[in-house]
Amino acid sequence: ARLLFDELGFIIDEDQYRDALMLVDLFHYFIRHQEYKRLQPKSSPKEDPAGWLRFAGKAVLEKIHEKNRQWSWDYFKERRDDRIRYIELFKKKKREERLDATEAEDLDKLERKLSYEDLRFWRSLARNQLRKENVGVKKAPQKQSWGQWMWGQKPPEDKQEDTEMSEEQRKELYAAIDWDEKK
């Protein structure tokens, strides 16, 4: 069964709305607290005010250093290398080739290191490359109807579609979208 909805509505009262906002706020607090937990001093602010001041300074400086590091050439090189390696390993996995121990370990490390958005984007790049190489998802064999089976007929074979665009089609497309390839 398949259900398609144009809209889906919920009715919540004020208490439910307040509780939902409080839950989101607590998640935000928890995430922020976990981020700086390792820098936090063990003593209370009354016992060691200088330690807490150092903690605040370290937290701010660490955030600044991380932002600055993301704009360094070394970081760009590291990201490029990670992207190339991940796409290579993901394509190998999708082709159902055997990954040796170091490759499997590299893939696991990269999947732990990288963000969800990076993984999603790089996987889409790898799938596009596989599609260009014609190594995409295996097509399921066409099923034979009982009538064809009964009379001994083979299912009709699909012919490969020509996915290349002719020069005339390309010009027509460019005209439709007002594109000039010389610009």
N, C-alpha and C positions, 0 to 999 in steps of 0.2 A: 504494500500500500504506500502511496506517495501523497503527501499533503503539501499543498502550496498555499501560502498566505501572502497577501499584499500587506497586511498590517497585523500586528499582534499587540494587544493592549493589556495592561495590568492596572488594577486599582489598589492603591495602598493608602493607609491612613497616616496621620501625622506621626504617630509613634513608630510605625514601620519605616517611614522616611528618615526620621531622626536616627533610628537604630542603624539603618543602612549607611548613612553619612558617618556615624560614629565608627562603624566597622571599617570603612575606607580610611578614616583618620587613624585608627589604631594600626592598620596595616602599614600605612605610611610611617608612623612613629616607629614601629617594629623594624622596618627595613632600614630606616635612618639609624636607629640605635645599634643594630647589628653591624652596620658599616663602620662605626667608630668604636665598637666594644673593645677591640684589641688595644686601642690607644688609651682607653679610659683608666685612670688611676684606681687602685684598690681601696683607697681611703675616701672618706666623705669630704665634701668641699670645706667644711668647718675645720677638719683636722689638717688638711693639706691644701690651702688655697693656691699656693704657688704651683703645685702639681696640676691642679685643675686649670690654671692659666696656661701652663705649658701644653696640657692636653688640647685646649681650645686652639692654641697657636699651631700645634702639629696637625690638627684636623684640617684647619684652613689651608695650611701650607701643602699638605698632601693633596688636597683637592686641586690647588693651583698647579702643582707639579704634574699631576695626572693630565690636566687640561693642556698644559704646555707640551707634555710628552706626545700627546695625540697629534701635534702639529710638527713633529720632528721628522727628519728624513729617515732616521732609523725605524721609527714606528711605521711610516709608509712602506718601507722595504719589508718589514716584518709582516705587515698585513698582506702585501703582494705575495710574499712567499707562502704564507698560510693559505691564501686563496688558491694559488696555483696547485699546491700540494693537496688541498682538500678536494678540489675539483677532479684532480687526477685519481685520487683514491675513491671518490664517490662514483666516478664513471666506471672504474674497475669493478667496484662492488655491484653496480647496476648491470654490467655485462655478465655478471655471475662468474667472473674470474676469481680464482683463489687468491686471497690476500695472505702473504706470509706474515709471520709473527710481528716483525717490525712495522709492517704496513698497517696491520690491524691495531697495533698499539698507537701508531701515529694518528690514525683515524679517530680512535677513542679519545686521545689527548686533545685533538683539535675540536671534537664535538663538545668536550667539557670546557675548553678555553673560550670558544667563540660564542657570541650572543645568538639568540634565537633568530633575530632578523638577518644576521650574517649567514647563518646556516640556510635559512629559507632562500635567500637571494642567490647564494652560491650554488645551491642545489638546482635552482631554476636555470642558472647558467650552464651547469653540467648537463641537465636534461636537454637544453637547446643544442648543445654541442653533440650529444648522442643522437638527437633527431637529425642533425645535419649529416652525421656519419651513418645514418640508417641503421642504428643499433638500438633503437628505442625499445619500447615494450613489445614483447612477443605477441603476435596476433593469435587469438584463439582459433583453432581450426573450425571451419564452418560446419555447423551441424546439419545432418541429413534428416529430412522429414521422413515420417514412417512410410509415406507413399513412395518416395524416392527409394527408400530401402527395399520396400516390397517389390518394386519393379526393376530393381537393380540399377537405378540411375545414380550417377555421381552428382554431388552438389555443384552448381555452377561456380567456376573459379572467377574471382574478382581480378580484373586487369589493373595493373599499376597505373595510377593517374599521373599525368605529366604535370609536375609541380613547377616547372620552369615557366617563367613569364616571357612571352614574346616581346619583341621591341615595340610592336603596335600596342600591346596591352600595357606596357610600361608607360608609353606616351599618353595613353588614355587615362591611366591612373594619375600621372603627374598633372594632367590638365584638370582632372576632377578635384584634386586637392590644391591646385594652384602652387605647384612645386617647380622650382627651377634648379636642376642639379648642377648648373654652372655657378650658382651663387656660393 
